[in-house]
């Protein structure tokens, strides 16, 4: 395995730009209102679900991206929009992460995450195919692991 490279792949840049646009167009305009109300921003979470951001498949795809940068970059853009709303969108992933790392096979298999219930492997071929996407996620870019011949500059 090569050393850490902070240069973003084209796929990670595409996801970054997509999440940034969502944060700019949906999260930021709603942030002050929902911060003032001190309530869960359900309408914003529903919008995130419609475009595929509030989905276990999205988080799994970002988690398994080879560089390890996709998930932090996506989170950075969500939280740029508004920290409270960003937590509302990502917070349910905390339970999924706990199940994925410590859950029984029944708990992991019952979570609805096809990636989490698959046998763990370190081969790049297992990480290169993103999970299948639902119709609601068709506007969401997918992140694939870069090919072995991809020039990254690192």
Secondary structure, 3 states (H helix, E strand, C coil): CCCCCCCCCHHHHHHHHHHHHHHHHHHHHHHHHHHHHCCCCHHHHHHHHHHCCCCHHHHHHHHCCCCCCHHHHHHHHHHHHCHHHHHHHHCCHHHHHHHHHHCCHHHHHCCCCHHHHCCCCCCHHHHHCCCCCCHHHCCCCCCCCCCCCCCCCC
